[in-house]
Amino acid sequence: MEFKMRYTRSFRIWHWLNAIVILGLVATVLLRKGFLSYRTNSEIIMTKLSEMGVDIFKEDAVVIAKAIRAPMWEWHIIFGYALAFLVVYRIALMFFDKSKRDSFASLELHKKGVKISYYILYAALVFMTLSGFSIYLKEELVLAEETVKSIKELHELVYNYFLIFIPLHIAGVVVADIRDEHGITSTMINGKTKEN
């Protein structure tokens, strides 16, 4: 049995770094909206302080709750910078990578659908990078508050695509590895595929 290269090291590095960064970005959003929600935590702060005989205004409790989650949200920004780098890296790979890929026209219908989902992923990554930096650099870009609000709403809407894509991608790879593309996972790790 002979092993042939399917994915270059550059592409595999991009794939796994991208996976880590996207999971990091999704995790920080889930934490922000869940365990570290300023609405929920400000209520907890007010209730617990009240039980200790200390009363504070709701606005002050919100300030404290936001301060508690601020260090975690800094990770979202760091992951955002990493994503921007990886988007540029992926664009460069489109021109310079030598990974072995089948042409779109030669693919069966299911594989064409999978390929299209990756194109949508790439478009979503570019959009999330640009919109994220627009929100983060709103003052430097002198964006109107209404514009920022609209960008933020779209940013949060597209975020939902990743909540759908991630489990579908993982499930799809597992099913493909079990059914007809044995070794697809290890191929993305070591770059080699078996050829009989």
PyMOL commands that set and color helices and strands:
alter all, ss='L'
color gray80, all
select helices_A, chain A and resi 9-33+38-51+58-96+104-106+109-136+145-179+184-190
alter helices_A, ss='H'
color red, helices_A
select strands_A, chain A and resi 2-5+192-195
alter strands_A, ss='S'
color yellow, strands_A
deselect
rebuild
show_as cartoon
